[in-house]
Amino acid sequence: MAETIPEILTFEEMQHRYIGEWVLIAEHESDENMQVVRGEVLVHSVNRDEIYNRLKDFQGRSLAIEYIGTPPANWAVML
């Protein structure tokens, strides 16, 4: 089940904590390529659908959804 733990982390810190998980981030800072530099981790889960189901709880905020880790070979990735 998705766990709600509001915390501001750098993206590097997220990569160490949430490997293999989907992360819903309230963006606080992004770089010139629109990549998250740091933000508030709102929800994380191994189940992507749980993240999407929680989007309505954070309406009106600037959000990003990231998968932390290497996507499995059978996934299509959009950059």
C-alpha positions as CSV (number, residue, x, y, z in Angstrom):
1,M,0.0,0.0,0.0
2,A,1.2,3.5,-0.7
3,E,2.7,5.2,2.3
4,T,2.4,9.0,2.9
5,I,5.5,10.5,4.3
6,P,5.9,14.2,3.5
7,E,9.7,15.0,3.3
8,I,11.9,17.3,1.2
9,L,14.8,15.4,-0.4
10,T,17.2,15.9,-3.2
11,F,16.5,13.6,-6.2
12,E,19.8,11.8,-5.3
13,E,18.5,11.1,-1.8
14,M,15.2,9.8,-3.4
15,Q,17.3,7.4,-5.6
16,H,18.9,5.9,-2.5
17,R,15.7,5.5,-0.5
18,Y,13.1,4.5,-3.0
19,I,14.9,2.2,-5.5
20,G,12.3,0.1,-7.4
21,E,9.4,2.4,-6.4
22,W,7.2,5.1,-7.9
23,V,7.4,8.4,-6.1
24,L,4.9,11.3,-6.2
25,I,6.9,14.5,-5.7
26,A,5.7,18.1,-5.0
27,E,8.3,20.0,-7.0
28,H,10.3,22.6,-5.2
29,E,13.2,22.8,-7.6
30,S,13.9,21.5,-11.1
31,D,16.8,22.1,-13.5
32,E,16.8,23.6,-17.0
33,N,15.7,20.3,-18.4
34,M,12.7,20.1,-16.1
35,Q,14.3,17.3,-14.1
36,V,13.5,17.3,-10.4
37,V,16.4,18.5,-8.3
38,R,14.7,18.3,-5.0
39,G,11.1,18.1,-3.7
40,E,8.7,17.0,-1.1
41,V,8.0,13.2,-1.3
42,L,4.3,12.9,-0.9
43,V,3.7,9.2,-1.6
44,H,5.9,6.3,-2.6
45,S,4.9,2.8,-3.6
46,V,6.0,-0.2,-5.7
47,N,2.6,0.0,-7.3
48,R,2.2,2.7,-9.9
49,D,-1.6,2.7,-9.8
50,E,-1.5,3.6,-6.1
51,I,0.5,6.7,-7.0
52,Y,-2.0,7.7,-9.7
53,N,-4.9,7.1,-7.4
54,R,-3.5,9.6,-4.9
55,L,-3.2,12.4,-7.4
56,K,-6.6,13.8,-6.5
57,D,-5.4,14.3,-2.9
58,F,-2.9,16.9,-4.1
59,Q,-4.8,18.9,-6.7
60,G,-3.5,22.4,-7.3
61,R,0.1,21.5,-6.5
62,S,3.0,21.2,-9.0
63,L,3.7,17.5,-9.1
64,A,6.1,15.0,-10.7
65,I,5.9,11.2,-10.8
66,E,9.2,9.4,-11.1
67,Y,10.2,5.7,-11.2
68,I,13.3,5.3,-9.2
69,G,15.6,2.6,-10.7
70,T,16.2,0.9,-14.0
71,P,12.9,0.1,-15.8
72,P,12.4,-3.5,-16.6
73,A,13.2,-4.5,-20.2
74,N,9.5,-5.0,-21.1
75,W,8.6,-1.4,-20.2
76,A,8.2,1.4,-22.8
77,V,9.8,4.6,-21.6
78,M,8.9,8.1,-22.7
79,L,11.4,10.8,-22.1
